Amino acid sequence: MTRNLLLGMFSGAGVLLATDVGGTPAFAYYVSLGPAVIVGALLLYLDEIVSFFK
């Protein structure tokens, strides 16, 4: 669990620090954050979802 929290913090810091790189507006990062959270949650609980349909 500690590893996941650290990875999440470093990923979040990377997104915040990379908003000025390449001319991409920060809004584009925040728009893509919603679907990324949904897909991540689905992958996290993939075993439970698969066992539900068996």
VENBEL-V335091 format. One record per residue. N is the residue number from 0. SS is DSSP state (H for helix, E for strand, L for the rest). BURIAL is b if it has 24 or more other C-alpha atoms within 12 Angstrom, else e. Layout:
N:SS:BURIAL
N:SS:BURIAL
This chain:
0:L:e
1:H:e
2:H:e
3:H:e
4:H:e
5:H:e
6:H:e
7:H:e
8:H:e
9:H:e
10:H:e
11:H:e
12:H:e
13:H:e
14:H:e
15:H:e
16:H:e
17:H:e
18:H:e
19:H:e
20:H:e
21:H:e
22:H:e
23:L:e
24:L:e
25:H:e
26:H:e
27:H:e
28:H:e
29:H:e
30:H:e
31:H:e
32:H:e
33:H:e
34:H:e
35:H:e
36:H:e
37:H:e
38:H:e
39:H:e
40:H:e
41:H:e
42:H:e
43:H:e
44:L:e
45:H:e
46:H:e
47:H:e
48:H:e
49:H:e
50:H:e
51:H:e
52:L:e
53:L:e
